[in-house]
């Protein structure tokens, strides 16, 4: 993978879960670079080097906290995927791996989030043919896998 997407908090300074694991694995230089970025707004993305990771780039995106869907969460979540894809394209990357953004401690319903992820990525790839050769969804558990499989199977038929 050229880039992995980190579902980060707005400070970009690491935290719990996957965000913290990425920071620990990448090493202290990642924290130094993230401090210089000055944070990130919800729905936006910023890119850093991958440091000690096998992926040379990390795209940090800040997903919305679920508040029942009436606070612009769907648009903000779609923007996370869109801005991450745009950064990957701007850096001429050919592969990117996404988690299911905002579905952990931010509480976004998993199926709703997966629908947004797949719709946004599919639309981007259709509008930008040949820009990205590989998009991977790195899913946390079997429940997420089943959701994505069901949604992908419905697209293919």
N, CA, C and O atoms as a GROMACS GRO file, in nm:
protein
  628
    1UNK      N    1   0.083  -0.118   0.000
    1UNK     CA    2   0.000   0.000   0.000
    1UNK      C    3   0.088   0.125   0.000
    1UNK      O    4   0.187   0.134   0.073
    2UNK      N    5   0.050   0.219  -0.083
    2UNK     CA    6   0.120   0.348  -0.083
    2UNK      C    7   0.080   0.432   0.037
    2UNK      O    8   0.162   0.505   0.093
    3UNK      N    9  -0.048   0.420   0.078
    3UNK     CA   10  -0.097   0.500   0.190
    3UNK      C   11  -0.199   0.420   0.270
    3UNK      O   12  -0.278   0.344   0.214
    4UNK      N   13  -0.196   0.441   0.400
    4UNK     CA   14  -0.303   0.393   0.486
    4UNK      C   15  -0.376   0.516   0.538
    4UNK      O   16  -0.317   0.622   0.555
    5UNK      N   17  -0.504   0.499   0.563
    5UNK     CA   18  -0.582   0.608   0.618
    5UNK      C   19  -0.597   0.585   0.767
    5UNK      O   20  -0.635   0.477   0.812
    6UNK      N   21  -0.566   0.688   0.842
    6UNK     CA   22  -0.576   0.686   0.987
    6UNK      C   23  -0.702   0.763   1.027
    6UNK      O   24  -0.713   0.882   0.999
    7UNK      N   25  -0.795   0.696   1.092
    7UNK     CA   26  -0.911   0.763   1.148
    7UNK      C   27  -0.865   0.832   1.276
    7UNK      O   28  -0.861   0.773   1.383
    8UNK      N   29  -0.830   0.958   1.261
    8UNK     CA   30  -0.764   1.034   1.366
    8UNK      C   31  -0.860   1.123   1.442
    8UNK      O   32  -0.976   1.141   1.402
    9UNK      N   33  -0.812   1.178   1.551
    9UNK     CA   34  -0.887   1.284   1.619
    9UNK      C   35  -0.839   1.418   1.564
    9UNK      O   36  -0.740   1.423   1.491
   10UNK      N   37  -0.908   1.525   1.596
   10UNK     CA   38  -0.880   1.655   1.535
   10UNK      C   39  -0.741   1.711   1.569
   10UNK      O   40  -0.690   1.797   1.496
   11UNK      N   41  -0.682   1.665   1.678
   11UNK     CA   42  -0.548   1.713   1.712
   11UNK      C   43  -0.437   1.646   1.634
   11UNK      O   44  -0.326   1.698   1.626
   12UNK      N   45  -0.466   1.530   1.574
   12UNK     CA   46  -0.370   1.449   1.498
   12UNK      C   47  -0.251   1.402   1.582
   12UNK      O   48  -0.146   1.369   1.527
   13UNK      N   49  -0.267   1.400   1.712
   13UNK     CA   50  -0.154   1.370   1.799
   13UNK      C   51  -0.158   1.228   1.855
   13UNK      O   52  -0.096   1.199   1.957
   14UNK      N   53  -0.231   1.141   1.790
   14UNK     CA   54  -0.244   1.004   1.839
   14UNK      C   55  -0.355   0.996   1.941
   14UNK      O   56  -0.409   1.098   1.984
   15UNK      N   57  -0.387   0.879   1.978
   15UNK     CA   58  -0.495   0.859   2.075
   15UNK      C   59  -0.506   0.712   2.104
   15UNK      O   60  -0.405   0.642   2.111
   16UNK      N   61  -0.625   0.665   2.121
   16UNK     CA   62  -0.647   0.524   2.148
   16UNK      C   63  -0.667   0.447   2.019
   16UNK      O   64  -0.660   0.503   1.909
   17UNK      N   65  -0.690   0.320   2.034
   17UNK     CA   66  -0.724   0.234   1.920
   17UNK      C   67  -0.621   0.235   1.810
   17UNK      O   68  -0.501   0.239   1.834
   18UNK      N   69  -0.673   0.232   1.687
   18UNK     CA   70  -0.586   0.224   1.569
   18UNK      C   71  -0.500   0.350   1.555
   18UNK      O   72  -0.384   0.341   1.516
   19UNK      N   73  -0.556   0.465   1.587
   19UNK     CA   74  -0.479   0.590   1.579
   19UNK      C   75  -0.353   0.581   1.665
   19UNK      O   76  -0.243   0.613   1.619
   20UNK      N   77  -0.369   0.539   1.788
   20UNK     CA   78  -0.253   0.523   1.877
   20UNK      C   79  -0.156   0.418   1.827
   20UNK      O   80  -0.035   0.435   1.836
   21UNK      N   81  -0.210   0.307   1.776
   21UNK     CA   82  -0.125   0.200   1.724
   21UNK      C   83  -0.043   0.248   1.605
   21UNK      O   84   0.075   0.214   1.593
   22UNK      N   85  -0.104   0.326   1.518
   22UNK     CA   86  -0.032   0.380   1.402
   22UNK      C   87   0.080   0.473   1.449
   22UNK      O   88   0.192   0.465   1.399
   23UNK      N   89   0.051   0.558   1.544
   23UNK     CA   90   0.154   0.650   1.596
   23UNK      C   91   0.269   0.572   1.661
   23UNK      O   92   0.386   0.605   1.640
   24UNK      N   93   0.236   0.470   1.739
   24UNK     CA   94   0.342   0.391   1.803
   24UNK      C   95   0.427   0.318   1.699
   24UNK      O   96   0.550   0.315   1.710
   25UNK      N   97   0.362   0.260   1.599
   25UNK     CA   98   0.436   0.184   1.498
   25UNK      C   99   0.520   0.275   1.408
   25UNK      O  100   0.630   0.238   1.368
   26UNK      N  101   0.469   0.393   1.378
   26UNK     CA  102   0.542   0.485   1.290
   26UNK      C  103   0.660   0.550   1.360
   26UNK      O  104   0.759   0.587   1.296
   27UNK      N  105   0.650   0.563   1.491
   27UNK     CA  106   0.760   0.622   1.568
   27UNK      C  107   0.740   0.769   1.597
   27UNK      O  108   0.645   0.831   1.550
   28UNK      N  109   0.831   0.826   1.676
   28UNK     CA  110   0.815   0.964   1.725
   28UNK      C  111   0.821   1.071   1.618
   28UNK      O  112   0.769   1.180   1.639
   29UNK      N  113   0.881   1.043   1.503
   29UNK     CA  114   0.886   1.144   1.397
   29UNK      C  115   0.747   1.176   1.344
   29UNK      O  116   0.722   1.288   1.299
   30UNK      N  117   0.657   1.079   1.349
   30UNK     CA  118   0.520   1.105   1.305
   30UNK      C  119   0.455   1.211   1.394
   30UNK      O  120   0.390   1.303   1.344
   31UNK      N  121   0.471   1.198   1.523
   31UNK     CA  122   0.413   1.295   1.615
   31UNK      C  123   0.469   1.435   1.588
   31UNK      O  124   0.395   1.533   1.590
   32UNK      N  125   0.598   1.443   1.563
   32UNK     CA  126   0.661   1.572   1.533
   32UNK      C  127   0.599   1.634   1.409
   32UNK      O  128   0.567   1.753   1.409
   33UNK      N  129   0.582   1.555   1.304
   33UNK     CA  130   0.523   1.608   1.180
   33UNK      C  131   0.376   1.647   1.203
   33UNK      O  132   0.332   1.750   1.153
   34UNK      N  133   0.302   1.565   1.277
   34UNK     CA  134   0.162   1.596   1.304
   34UNK      C  135   0.145   1.724   1.384
   34UNK      O  136   0.053   1.802   1.360
   35UNK      N  137   0.234   1.746   1.480
   35UNK     CA  138   0.228   1.871   1.558
   35UNK      C  139   0.239   1.993   1.467
   35UNK      O  140   0.171   2.093   1.488
   36UNK      N  141   0.325   1.983   1.366
   36UNK     CA  142   0.347   2.095   1.275
   36UNK      C  143   0.225   2.122   1.185
   36UNK      O  144   0.212   2.230   1.129
   37UNK      N  145   0.136   2.024   1.171
   37UNK     CA  146   0.018   2.041   1.086
   37UNK      C  147  -0.092   2.124   1.151
   37UNK      O  148  -0.180   2.176   1.082
   38UNK      N  149  -0.089   2.137   1.283
   38UNK     CA  150  -0.188   2.220   1.351
   38UNK      C  151  -0.328   2.164   1.356
   38UNK      O  152  -0.425   2.240   1.360
   39UNK      N  153  -0.340   2.034   1.356
   39UNK     CA  154  -0.472   1.972   1.367
   39UNK      C  155  -0.541   1.958   1.233
   39UNK      O  156  -0.484   1.986   1.127
   40UNK      N  157  -0.666   1.914   1.239
   40UNK     CA  158  -0.743   1.887   1.119
   40UNK      C  159  -0.891   1.897   1.153
   40UNK      O  160  -0.934   1.850   1.259
   41UNK      N  161  -0.968   1.957   1.066
   41UNK     CA  162  -1.111   1.972   1.088
   41UNK      C  163  -1.185   1.842   1.056
   41UNK      O  164  -1.138   1.761   0.976
   42UNK      N  165  -1.299   1.824   1.118
   42UNK     CA  166  -1.384   1.708   1.088
   42UNK      C  167  -1.422   1.710   0.941
   42UNK      O  168  -1.463   1.813   0.886
   43UNK      N  169  -1.409   1.593   0.878
   43UNK     CA  170  -1.441   1.581   0.736
   43UNK      C  171  -1.325   1.612   0.644
   43UNK      O  172  -1.337   1.600   0.522
   44UNK      N  173  -1.213   1.652   0.700
   44UNK     CA  174  -1.095   1.686   0.620
   44UNK      C  175  -0.985   1.581   0.640
   44UNK      O  176  -0.994   1.496   0.728
   45UNK      N  177  -0.882   1.589   0.558
   45UNK     CA  178  -0.770   1.496   0.564
   45UNK      C  179  -0.638   1.570   0.547
   45UNK      O  180  -0.632   1.674   0.481
   46UNK      N  181  -0.535   1.516   0.607
   46UNK     CA  182  -0.399   1.567   0.590
   46UNK      C  183  -0.306   1.447   0.575
   46UNK      O  184  -0.333   1.338   0.625
   47UNK      N  185  -0.196   1.469   0.506
   47UNK     CA  186  -0.104   1.358   0.475
   47UNK      C  187   0.032   1.380   0.542
   47UNK      O  188   0.082   1.492   0.549
   48UNK      N  189   0.089   1.270   0.590
   48UNK     CA  190   0.224   1.272   0.646
   48UNK      C  191   0.302   1.154   0.589
   48UNK      O  192   0.245   1.065   0.526
   49UNK      N  193   0.429   1.156   0.612
   49UNK     CA  194   0.512   1.040   0.579
   49UNK      C  195   0.474   0.924   0.671
   49UNK      O  196   0.415   0.946   0.777
   50UNK      N  197   0.507   0.805   0.631
   50UNK     CA  198   0.474   0.685   0.709
   50UNK      C  199   0.581   0.645   0.808
   50UNK      O  200   0.556   0.563   0.897
   51UNK      N  201   0.700   0.701   0.796
   51UNK     CA  202   0.813   0.674   0.885
   51UNK      C  203   0.839   0.524   0.896
   51UNK      O  204   0.877   0.463   0.795
   52UNK      N  205   0.822   0.462   1.009
   52UNK     CA  206   0.860   0.321   1.026
   52UNK      C  207   0.754   0.223   0.976
   52UNK      O  208   0.772   0.102   0.989
   53UNK      N  209   0.645   0.272   0.920
   53UNK     CA  210   0.544   0.182   0.863
   53UNK      C  211   0.591   0.132   0.727
   53UNK      O  212   0.679   0.191   0.665
   54UNK      N  213   0.533   0.023   0.682
   54UNK     CA  214   0.565  -0.024   0.546
   54UNK      C  215   0.501   0.066   0.441
   54UNK      O  216   0.552   0.076   0.329
   55UNK      N  217   0.391   0.130   0.474
   55UNK     CA  218   0.329   0.226   0.382
   55UNK      C  219   0.407   0.358   0.392
   55UNK      O  220   0.430   0.408   0.502
   56UNK      N  221   0.448   0.413   0.279
   56UNK     CA  222   0.527   0.536   0.285
   56UNK      C  223   0.448   0.661   0.326
   56UNK      O  224   0.507   0.762   0.363
   57UNK      N  225   0.314   0.653   0.319
   57UNK     CA  226   0.231   0.769   0.352
   57UNK      C  227   0.118   0.730   0.446
   57UNK      O  228   0.069   0.617   0.443
   58UNK      N  229   0.078   0.826   0.529
   58UNK     CA  230  -0.039   0.812   0.616
   58UNK      C  231  -0.130   0.930   0.585
   58UNK      O  232  -0.087   1.045   0.589
   59UNK      N  233  -0.254   0.901   0.554
   59UNK     CA  234  -0.352   1.006   0.534
   59UNK      C  235  -0.441   1.005   0.658
   59UNK      O  236  -0.513   0.909   0.684
   60UNK      N  237  -0.435   1.114   0.732
   60UNK     CA  238  -0.511   1.126   0.857
   60UNK      C  239  -0.643   1.195   0.824
   60UNK      O  240  -0.643   1.300   0.760
   61UNK      N  241  -0.753   1.138   0.866
   61UNK     CA  242  -0.882   1.200   0.843
   61UNK      C  243  -0.962   1.199   0.972
   61UNK      O  244  -0.952   1.106   1.052
   62UNK      N  245  -1.041   1.302   0.991
   62UNK     CA  246  -1.118   1.316   1.114
   62UNK      C  247  -1.266   1.294   1.082
   62UNK      O  248  -1.331   1.379   1.021
   63UNK      N  249  -1.315   1.179   1.124
   63UNK     CA  250  -1.455   1.148   1.100
   63UNK      C  251  -1.546   1.215   1.201
   63UNK      O  252  -1.501   1.261   1.306
   64UNK      N  253  -1.674   1.222   1.167
   64UNK     CA  254  -1.770   1.284   1.258
   64UNK      C  255  -1.811   1.191   1.372
   64UNK      O  256  -1.813   1.069   1.356
   65UNK      N  257  -1.843   1.251   1.484
   65UNK     CA  258  -1.904   1.177   1.595
   65UNK      C  259  -2.052   1.166   1.562
   65UNK      O  260  -2.115   1.266   1.526
   66UNK      N  261  -2.108   1.046   1.574
   66UNK     CA  262  -2.249   1.023   1.542
   66UNK      C  263  -2.338   1.095   1.642
   66UNK      O  264  -2.327   1.075   1.764
   67UNK      N  265  -2.427   1.178   1.589
   67UNK     CA  266  -2.523   1.251   1.674
   67UNK      C  267  -2.664   1.230   1.622
   67UNK      O  268  -2.749   1.320   1.632
   68UNK      N  269  -2.690   1.113   1.568
   68UNK     CA  270  -2.822   1.082   1.518
   68UNK      C  271  -2.843   1.114   1.371
   68UNK      O  272  -2.951   1.090   1.318
   69UNK      N  273  -2.742   1.167   1.304
   69UNK     CA  274  -2.750   1.194   1.162
   69UNK      C  275  -2.805   1.329   1.125
   69UNK      O  276  -2.823   1.358   1.006
   70UNK      N  277  -2.833   1.412   1.221
   70UNK     CA  278  -2.893   1.542   1.193
   70UNK      C  279  -2.793   1.657   1.205
   70UNK      O  280  -2.832   1.774   1.199
   71UNK      N  281  -2.667   1.625   1.222
   71UNK     CA  282  -2.565   1.730   1.238
   71UNK      C  283  -2.464   1.726   1.122
   71UNK      O  284  -2.347   1.761   1.138
   72UNK      N  285  -2.512   1.683   1.006
   72UNK     CA  286  -2.426   1.680   0.887
   72UNK      C  287  -2.329   1.563   0.883
   72UNK      O  288  -2.234   1.564   0.804
   73UNK      N  289  -2.352   1.462   0.966
   73UNK     CA  290  -2.257   1.350   0.973
   73UNK      C  291  -2.238   1.279   0.839
   73UNK      O  292  -2.124   1.249   0.804
   74UNK      N  293  -2.345   1.250   0.762
   74UNK     CA  294  -2.321   1.180   0.634
   74UNK      C  295  -2.231   1.258   0.539
   74UNK      O  296  -2.142   1.200   0.475
   75UNK      N  297  -2.253   1.388   0.528
   75UNK     CA  298  -2.170   1.469   0.440
   75UNK      C  299  -2.025   1.477   0.490
   75UNK      O  300  -1.931   1.470   0.411
   76UNK      N  301  -2.009   1.491   0.620
   76UNK     CA  302  -1.874   1.497   0.677
   76UNK      C  303  -1.800   1.365   0.656
   76UNK      O  304  -1.682   1.365   0.623
   77UNK      N  305  -1.870   1.253   0.674
   77UNK     CA  306  -1.806   1.123   0.655
   77UNK      C  307  -1.768   1.103   0.508
   77UNK      O  308  -1.657   1.059   0.478
   78UNK      N  309  -1.858   1.136   0.418
   78UNK     CA  310  -1.825   1.125   0.275
   78UNK      C  311  -1.704   1.211   0.241
   78UNK      O  312  -1.620   1.172   0.161
   79UNK      N  313  -1.697   1.328   0.302
   79UNK     CA  314  -1.584   1.418   0.277
   79UNK      C  315  -1.453   1.358   0.326
   79UNK      O  316  -1.348   1.384   0.267
   80UNK      N  317  -1.456   1.279   0.433
   80UNK     CA  318  -1.334   1.211   0.479
   80UNK      C  319  -1.276   1.124   0.368
   80UNK      O  320  -1.157   1.130   0.338
   81UNK      N  321  -1.362   1.043   0.307
   81UNK     CA  322  -1.317   0.955   0.199
   81UNK      C  323  -1.274   1.037   0.078
   81UNK      O  324  -1.170   1.008   0.018
   82UNK      N  325  -1.352   1.138   0.041
   82UNK     CA  326  -1.322   1.221  -0.075
   82UNK      C  327  -1.188   1.292  -0.061
   82UNK      O  328  -1.105   1.288  -0.152
   83UNK      N  329  -1.166   1.357   0.053
   83UNK     CA  330  -1.041   1.432   0.070
   83UNK      C  331  -0.921   1.340   0.079
   83UNK      O  332  -0.812   1.375   0.034
   84UNK      N  333  -0.939   1.222   0.137
   84UNK     CA  334  -0.828   1.125   0.141
   84UNK      C  335  -0.792   1.079   0.000
   84UNK      O  336  -0.674   1.069  -0.033
   85UNK      N  337  -0.893   1.051  -0.081
   85UNK     CA  338  -0.867   1.009  -0.219
   85UNK      C  339  -0.801   1.121  -0.299
   85UNK      O  340  -0.710   1.096  -0.378
   86UNK      N  341  -0.845   1.243  -0.276
   86UNK     CA  342  -0.784   1.358  -0.346
   86UNK      C  343  -0.637   1.375  -0.308
   86UNK      O  344  -0.554   1.405  -0.394
   87UNK      N  345  -0.605   1.358  -0.179
   87UNK     CA  346  -0.465   1.368  -0.137
   87UNK      C  347  -0.381   1.257  -0.199
   87UNK      O  348  -0.269   1.281  -0.244
   88UNK      N  349  -0.435   1.136  -0.203
   88UNK     CA  350  -0.362   1.024  -0.265
   88UNK      C  351  -0.336   1.052  -0.412
   88UNK      O  352  -0.225   1.028  -0.461
   89UNK      N  353  -0.435   1.103  -0.481
   89UNK     CA  354  -0.419   1.135  -0.623
   89UNK      C  355  -0.318   1.248  -0.642
   89UNK      O  356  -0.235   1.243  -0.734
   90UNK      N  357  -0.324   1.349  -0.558
   90UNK     CA  358  -0.231   1.462  -0.569
   90UNK      C  359  -0.086   1.418  -0.551
   90UNK      O  360   0.005   1.476  -0.610
   91UNK      N  361  -0.064   1.315  -0.469
   91UNK     CA  362   0.071   1.262  -0.446
   91UNK      C  363   0.107   1.154  -0.548
   91UNK      O  364   0.215   1.095  -0.539
   92UNK      N  365   0.019   1.128  -0.644
   92UNK     CA  366   0.041   1.027  -0.748
   92UNK      C  367   0.055   0.887  -0.688
   92UNK      O  368   0.131   0.804  -0.739
   93UNK      N  369  -0.019   0.861  -0.581
   93UNK     CA  370  -0.018   0.728  -0.521
   93UNK      C  371  -0.111   0.638  -0.601
   93UNK      O  372  -0.204   0.685  -0.667
   94UNK      N  373  -0.085   0.507  -0.596
   94UNK     CA  374  -0.168   0.414  -0.673
   94UNK      C  375  -0.249   0.321  -0.585
   94UNK      O  376  -0.335   0.248  -0.636
   95UNK      N  377  -0.225   0.321  -0.454
   95UNK     CA  378  -0.302   0.232  -0.367
   95UNK      C  379  -0.324   0.298  -0.231
   95UNK      O  380  -0.240   0.374  -0.182
   96UNK      N  381  -0.440   0.267  -0.174
   96UNK     CA  382  -0.479   0.327  -0.047
   96UNK      C  383  -0.564   0.226   0.031
   96UNK      O  384  -0.643   0.152  -0.028
   97UNK      N  385  -0.548   0.224   0.162
   97UNK     CA  386  -0.626   0.136   0.249
   97UNK      C  387  -0.705   0.220   0.349
   97UNK      O  388  -0.649   0.305   0.418
   98UNK      N  389  -0.835   0.195   0.354
   98UNK     CA  390  -0.926   0.267   0.443
   98UNK      C  391  -0.975   0.178   0.556
   98UNK      O  392  -0.999   0.059   0.534
   99UNK      N  393  -0.991   0.234   0.675
   99UNK     CA  394  -1.068   0.166   0.779
   99UNK      C  395  -1.216   0.205   0.761
   99UNK      O  396  -1.248   0.284   0.672
  100UNK      N  397  -1.304   0.152   0.843
  100UNK     CA  398  -1.444   0.194   0.842
  100UNK      C  399  -1.453   0.314   0.937
  100UNK      O  400  -1.479   0.300   1.056
  101UNK      N  401  -1.430   0.433   0.882
  101UNK     CA  402  -1.412   0.557   0.957
  101UNK      C  403  -1.535   0.590   1.043
  101UNK      O  404  -1.649   0.577   0.998
  102UNK      N  405  -1.509   0.631   1.165
  102UNK     CA  406  -1.607   0.680   1.262
  102UNK      C  407  -1.694   0.573   1.327
  102UNK      O  408  -1.783   0.606   1.405
  103UNK      N  409  -1.671   0.446   1.296
  103UNK     CA  410  -1.760   0.342   1.350
  103UNK      C  411  -1.716   0.285   1.483
  103UNK      O  412  -1.785   0.201   1.541
  104UNK      N  413  -1.603   0.328   1.533
  104UNK     CA  414  -1.556   0.282   1.664
  104UNK      C  415  -1.614   0.371   1.773
  104UNK      O  416  -1.736   0.379   1.791
  105UNK      N  417  -1.528   0.437   1.846
  105UNK     CA  418  -1.572   0.521   1.959
  105UNK      C  419  -1.658   0.639   1.913
  105UNK      O  420  -1.729   0.697   1.995
  106UNK      N  421  -1.652   0.676   1.784
  106UNK     CA  422  -1.734   0.787   1.736
  106UNK      C  423  -1.879   0.743   1.711
  106UNK      O  424  -1.965   0.828   1.687
  107UNK      N  425  -1.906   0.614   1.715
  107UNK     CA  426  -2.042   0.562   1.719
  107UNK      C  427  -2.124   0.565   1.591
  107UNK      O  428  -2.245   0.545   1.597
  108UNK      N  429  -2.062   0.589   1.477
  108UNK     CA  430  -2.138   0.592   1.353
  108UNK      C  431  -2.190   0.450   1.324
  108UNK      O  432  -2.113   0.355   1.334
  109UNK      N  433  -2.317   0.434   1.289
  109UNK     CA  434  -2.368   0.301   1.257
  109UNK      C  435  -2.289   0.238   1.142
  109UNK      O  436  -2.268   0.301   1.038
  110UNK      N  437  -2.246   0.115   1.161
  110UNK     CA  438  -2.153   0.051   1.068
  110UNK      C  439  -2.207   0.039   0.926
  110UNK      O  440  -2.135   0.067   0.830
  111UNK      N  441  -2.331  -0.003   0.912
  111UNK     CA  442  -2.383  -0.021   0.775
  111UNK      C  443  -2.400   0.113   0.705
  111UNK      O  444  -2.368   0.125   0.587
  112UNK      N  445  -2.448   0.212   0.775
  112UNK     CA  446  -2.462   0.346   0.715
  112UNK      C  447  -2.326   0.400   0.673
  112UNK      O  448  -2.313   0.460   0.567
  113UNK      N  449  -2.225   0.380   0.758
  113UNK     CA  450  -2.090   0.426   0.726
  113UNK      C  451  -2.034   0.352   0.605
  113UNK      O  452  -1.970   0.412   0.519
  114UNK      N  453  -2.057   0.221   0.598
  114UNK     CA  454  -2.008   0.142   0.486
  114UNK      C  455  -2.072   0.186   0.355
  114UNK      O  456  -2.005   0.192   0.252
  115UNK      N  457  -2.202   0.217   0.358
  115UNK     CA  458  -2.271   0.264   0.237
  115UNK      C  459  -2.208   0.394   0.187
  115UNK      O  460  -2.187   0.411   0.067
  116UNK      N  461  -2.179   0.484   0.279
  116UNK     CA  462  -2.116   0.611   0.242
  116UNK      C  463  -1.976   0.587   0.186
  116UNK      O  464  -1.938   0.645   0.085
  117UNK      N  465  -1.901   0.501   0.253
  117UNK     CA  466  -1.764   0.472   0.208
  117UNK      C  467  -1.765   0.416   0.066
  117UNK      O  468  -1.693   0.464  -0.021
  118UNK      N  469  -1.847   0.315   0.043
  118UNK     CA  470  -1.849   0.251  -0.089
  118UNK      C  471  -1.902   0.347  -0.196
  118UNK      O  472  -1.849   0.350  -0.307
  119UNK      N  473  -2.005   0.423  -0.166
  119UNK     CA  474  -2.059   0.516  -0.264
  119UNK      C  475  -1.957   0.624  -0.300
  119UNK      O  476  -1.940   0.658  -0.417
  120UNK      N  477  -1.890   0.678  -0.199
  120UNK     CA  478  -1.794   0.785  -0.223
  120UNK      C  479  -1.674   0.735  -0.302
  120UNK      O  480  -1.630   0.799  -0.398
  121UNK      N  481  -1.620   0.620  -0.262
  121UNK     CA  482  -1.504   0.566  -0.331
  121UNK      C  483  -1.540   0.524  -0.473
  121UNK      O  484  -1.466   0.552  -0.567
  122UNK      N  485  -1.654   0.459  -0.490
  122UNK     CA  486  -1.697   0.418  -0.624
  122UNK      C  487  -1.713   0.538  -0.716
  122UNK      O  488  -1.666   0.537  -0.829
  123UNK      N  489  -1.779   0.641  -0.667
  123UNK     CA  490  -1.799   0.762  -0.746
  123UNK      C  491  -1.663   0.825  -0.784
  123UNK      O  492  -1.642   0.866  -0.898
  124UNK      N  493  -1.574   0.833  -0.688
  124UNK     CA  494  -1.443   0.893  -0.714
  124UNK      C  495  -1.368   0.814  -0.821
  124UNK      O  496  -1.311   0.873  -0.913
  125UNK      N  497  -1.369   0.682  -0.811
  125UNK     CA  498  -1.297   0.599  -0.908
  125UNK      C  499  -1.360   0.611  -1.046
  125UNK      O  500  -1.288   0.610  -1.147
  126UNK      N  501  -1.492   0.622  -1.053
  126UNK     CA  502  -1.558   0.638  -1.182
  126UNK      C  503  -1.525   0.774  -1.244
  126UNK      O  504  -1.509   0.784  -1.366
  127UNK      N  505  -1.516   0.876  -1.161
  127UNK     CA  506  -1.488   1.011  -1.210
  127UNK      C  507  -1.339   1.034  -1.238
  127UNK      O  508  -1.302   1.128  -1.309
  128UNK      N  509  -1.254   0.949  -1.184
  128UNK     CA  510  -1.109   0.963  -1.199
  128UNK      C  511  -1.047   0.830  -1.242
  128UNK      O  512  -0.967   0.773  -1.168
  129UNK      N  513  -1.083   0.781  -1.359
  129UNK     CA  514  -1.034   0.649  -1.401
  129UNK      C  515  -0.882   0.645  -1.413
  129UNK      O  516  -0.819   0.738  -1.463
  130UNK      N  517  -0.826   0.536  -1.365
  130UNK     CA  518  -0.682   0.514  -1.376
  130UNK      C  519  -0.598   0.586  -1.273
  130UNK      O  520  -0.476   0.569  -1.270
  131UNK      N  521  -0.661   0.666  -1.187
  131UNK     CA  522  -0.583   0.740  -1.087
  131UNK      C  523  -0.535   0.650  -0.974
  131UNK      O  524  -0.420   0.661  -0.931
  132UNK      N  525  -0.621   0.564  -0.927
  132UNK     CA  526  -0.584   0.470  -0.820
  132UNK      C  527  -0.608   0.329  -0.870
  132UNK      O  528  -0.717   0.295  -0.916
  133UNK      N  529  -0.505   0.246  -0.859
  133UNK     CA  530  -0.516   0.109  -0.906
  133UNK      C  531  -0.577   0.016  -0.802
  133UNK      O  532  -0.634  -0.088  -0.836
  134UNK      N  533  -0.564   0.054  -0.674
  134UNK     CA  534  -0.609  -0.037  -0.569
  134UNK      C  535  -0.662   0.041  -0.449
  134UNK      O  536  -0.594   0.129  -0.395
  135UNK      N  537  -0.784   0.008  -0.409
  135UNK     CA  538  -0.843   0.062  -0.288
  135UNK      C  539  -0.883  -0.057  -0.201
  135UNK      O  540  -0.956  -0.146  -0.245
  136UNK      N  541  -0.834  -0.057  -0.078
  136UNK     CA  542  -0.859  -0.167   0.015
  136UNK      C  543  -0.938  -0.112   0.133
  136UNK      O  544  -0.912  -0.002   0.182
  137UNK      N  545  -1.034  -0.190   0.179
  137UNK     CA  546  -1.104  -0.158   0.303
  137UNK      C  547  -1.054  -0.256   0.408
  137UNK      O  548  -1.084  -0.375   0.402
  138UNK      N  549  -0.979  -0.206   0.504
  138UNK     CA  550  -0.922  -0.288   0.612
  138UNK      C  551  -1.024  -0.286   0.727
  138UNK      O  552  -1.036  -0.187   0.799
  139UNK      N  553  -1.095  -0.395   0.742
  139UNK     CA  554  -1.208  -0.400   0.833
  139UNK      C  555  -1.169  -0.464   0.965
  139UNK      O  556  -1.092  -0.560   0.970
  140UNK      N  557  -1.224  -0.408   1.072
  140UNK     CA  558  -1.185  -0.444   1.207
  140UNK      C  559  -1.234  -0.582   1.250
  140UNK      O  560  -1.166  -0.652   1.325
  141UNK      N  561  -1.351  -0.622   1.203
  141UNK     CA  562  -1.410  -0.747   1.253
  141UNK      C  563  -1.497  -0.813   1.147
  141UNK      O  564  -1.518  -0.759   1.038
  142UNK      N  565  -1.546  -0.931   1.181
  142UNK     CA  566  -1.628  -1.009   1.088
  142UNK      C  567  -1.760  -0.939   1.058
  142UNK      O  568  -1.813  -0.950   0.948
  143UNK      N  569  -1.814  -0.867   1.156
  143UNK     CA  570  -1.939  -0.794   1.135
  143UNK      C  571  -1.922  -0.692   1.022
  143UNK      O  572  -2.006  -0.683   0.933
  144UNK      N  573  -1.814  -0.615   1.026
  144UNK     CA  574  -1.788  -0.519   0.919
  144UNK      C  575  -1.767  -0.589   0.786
  144UNK      O  576  -1.815  -0.542   0.682
  145UNK      N  577  -1.696  -0.702   0.787
  145UNK     CA  578  -1.674  -0.778   0.664
  145UNK      C  579  -1.807  -0.818   0.601
  145UNK      O  580  -1.826  -0.802   0.481
  146UNK      N  581  -1.897  -0.871   0.682
  146UNK     CA  582  -2.028  -0.914   0.631
  146UNK      C  583  -2.106  -0.796   0.573
  146UNK      O  584  -2.172  -0.810   0.470
  147UNK      N  585  -2.099  -0.682   0.637
  147UNK     CA  586  -2.168  -0.563   0.588
  147UNK      C  587  -2.112  -0.522   0.451
  147UNK      O  588  -2.188  -0.500   0.357
  148UNK      N  589  -1.981  -0.512   0.440
  148UNK     CA  590  -1.920  -0.472   0.314
  148UNK      C  591  -1.947  -0.576   0.205
  148UNK      O  592  -1.974  -0.540   0.091
  149UNK      N  593  -1.939  -0.702   0.240
  149UNK     CA  594  -1.964  -0.808   0.141
  149UNK      C  595  -2.106  -0.798   0.088
  149UNK      O  596  -2.128  -0.806  -0.033
  150UNK      N  597  -2.202  -0.780   0.177
  150UNK     CA  598  -2.343  -0.768   0.136
  150UNK      C  599  -2.360  -0.648   0.043
  150UNK      O  600  -2.426  -0.658  -0.060
  151UNK      N  601  -2.303  -0.536   0.079
  151UNK     CA  602  -2.316  -0.415  -0.003
  151UNK      C  603  -2.247  -0.430  -0.138
  151UNK      O  604  -2.300  -0.389  -0.241
  152UNK      N  605  -2.128  -0.489  -0.138
  152UNK     CA  606  -2.056  -0.510  -0.264
  152UNK      C  607  -2.130  -0.609  -0.354
  152UNK      O  608  -2.138  -0.590  -0.475
  153UNK      N  609  -2.182  -0.715  -0.294
  153UNK     CA  610  -2.258  -0.813  -0.373
  153UNK      C  611  -2.380  -0.748  -0.437
  153UNK      O  612  -2.417  -0.783  -0.549
  154UNK      N  613  -2.443  -0.654  -0.367
  154UNK     CA  614  -2.561  -0.587  -0.425
  154UNK      C  615  -2.523  -0.494  -0.538
  154UNK      O  616  -2.604  -0.470  -0.628
  155UNK      N  617  -2.402  -0.441  -0.537
  155UNK     CA  618  -2.354  -0.354  -0.645
  155UNK      C  619  -2.326  -0.437  -0.770
  155UNK      O  620  -2.357  -0.395  -0.881
  156UNK      N  621  -2.268  -0.554  -0.751
  156UNK     CA  622  -2.224  -0.638  -0.863
  156UNK      C  623  -2.340  -0.702  -0.936
  156UNK      O  624  -2.324  -0.743  -1.051
  157UNK      N  625  -2.457  -0.714  -0.873
  157UNK     CA  626  -2.569  -0.784  -0.939
  157UNK      C  627  -2.660  -0.692  -1.014
  157UNK      O  628  -2.758  -0.737  -1.074
   0.00000   0.00000   0.00000
